[in-house]
Amino acid sequence: MTAANGTGTEALLIGGRSGVGKSSVGWEIAALLKAADVAHTYVEGDTLDQTWPKPAGDPTLATLTEENLHALWRNFAARGQHRLIYTNTAAVLDAALVRRATGAVRCIGVLLTASDDTTHGRLAAREIGSELDLHTHRSAQMAVRLDRDAPSWVHRIGTDGRTVTEIAAEIIGLTAWAAGTSLR
């Protein structure tokens, strides 16, 4: 699948522990690109596998995630899209899955980072139900795994004390998708 610009599908993978700001940054990137009239599609990976019980034979839900992303991307690509913003905790570890599902020829990886205090504060503001302790514990565990296992081509960007717009603009700069345009 070749894109209109001749480069094929490009995927911006934004990963990070719970509470680091992936969704907020993803939405802001989409808003800034829209304001600059840059074509793109934003998919929150967390929505691709929200099912219970887990399907038999797919304990990590990777197969379901890949199938759902493939189905979504097929529809977006048929309408001319060739830039994907994909947020998911382990997005930067799942480049092969994203490539298979979308035919991406280029993946730009970003691992958002934040301190335990920052992520706990964000999670406490967001998790109003019974799972705050579980999310906080899993977030800390995932931070260690992501720091250890993220490939060397992945850019690490801290979110502590920064605005969502600052972070989004920095990430857009890594893609060159809005080169020559003015971001708000």
N, C-alpha and C positions, 0 to 999 in steps of 0.2 A: 504494500500500500504506500504510494508516494503522495506526499502532501502537495498542495498548490505551490509551495515555495521550493519544491524539489527535495526537501530534506526528509520526508516521511514523518511518521508520528513521533512526537517528542513528548516525554512524560516527565513532569516535575513531581518527584516523590518527596513528601514531607512527613517525616517520622519524628517520634519522640515519646517520652513517657507521658502518662496521663497527667493533665494539669499543666502541660508545658505551653499550650496555646496553639496547637495544630489547627483546630477548626477555625478559631478566630483569625489566625494568619491566613489560612486558605481562603476564607471568605473575603478578607481584605485584598489579597492578591487578585481574586476574581473581580472585585469592585474596581481596583486600580486599572486592571487590564481593560475592563469594560469602558471606563472613562477615557482610556486612550484608544478605544476602538480596535482592540487587539482580540481576535477570535480565540476562544478557549472553551474548555469544559472543565467544571469542577466536580469531583466525585469524592465524597467522604467514605472511605473504605469501611469504616465501622458499620455502615448501614448494609453492607453486602452480605453479612453473615449473622444477622440478628435473628436467630431462630432457636427454639427450644422444644424438644430435646435435640441435641446434636444428631445430624443424620448418621445412621450406621455406616461404618467404614470411613468416616471423615472426621476423626476426633479433633483435629485442629481447625476444621472448617476451611482449609486451604482450597480444597476442590470446589466447594460451594462459592467461595470468594472469587476464584478464577472464572468459573462459569458465569457468575453474575456480572463481573466486570467485562467479560468478553461480550455478553449480550448487550449491555449498555453501550460499550464502545462501538460495537457494530452499528448501532443506531445513530450514534453521534457522527461517526466517520462517514456514514452514508449521506449525511447532511453537510459534509465538507470540513468537519473539524479535524485538526491534526495536532492540537496542543491539549494535553491532559494535565490538570493539577489533581494529584491524588494524595489525600491525607489518610494516614493510618498509623497506629503506634509503631508497627514494624515495617512500614513502607520501604525504608532504606535497606531492609534485609530481604525484601520480596521483589527485587528488580526482575528476576527471571520470570516470576509469576506475571508481573505487569507486562513484560515483553511478550510472553506467550499470549496473554489475553488481548493485547491491543496491537501487536505487531510493531511496537515502539522500536525505532532504530537508534534513539538517543534517550537516555535517562539522566536527569540531573537530580542528584540526591542531596537532601538537606535534613540534617538531624538537629532539631531544636532541643536546646538544653536549658535547664533552670535548676536552682537550688531546691533542696528538700523543703525549706520554709516557704518558698514561693509556690511550689506545686501544691503543698498542703493547703495553703491559703486559698488558692484557686479552686481546689477540689472541695474544700469546706463550703465555699460559696455556691458551688454547682450541685453537689450531691446532697440533696435535702432528704433523701430516703435513708434506708437502712444499710447502705453499702459503702459509706465513707471510709471506714477502717479497712475494708477489703481493697478499695481502690487505692488508698494511700500505700498500703503494703505492696500491692502489685506494681504500683508506679515506681517505687524504690527499687524493686527487683528488676524491672524492665530497664531502668536507667543504667544499671550495671551491665546488663546484657547488651544493650544498644551501644554503650561506650566501648565495650570489648569487641563486639562483632561487626560494627558498621564498617563497610569497606573503605579503603583509603580514598576513593574518589568522592566520598560523601563530605559535603561542607558542614561544619558544625557552627551553629549560630545560637548564641545565648539570648534568652528572652528576659532575664532579670532586669527590672528597672527601665525597660524600653517600651515604646508604644507599638501597638500592632502595625500601624502604618510605617514606622521606621523599619521594622523587621520585614514586612511585605515588600517594601521598595528595595531593600538589600537583596532579597531573594529574586525578585524580578530582574535585577541587574545580573545575577548569575545566569539567567536563561537567555538574555539578549532578545527576548520576545518583543520588548517595547523599545528597542533601539531606535533612536531618532524621533521618539514621541515624548511628550511631556507627561510625567506622572503627577497628578494633583499636587 
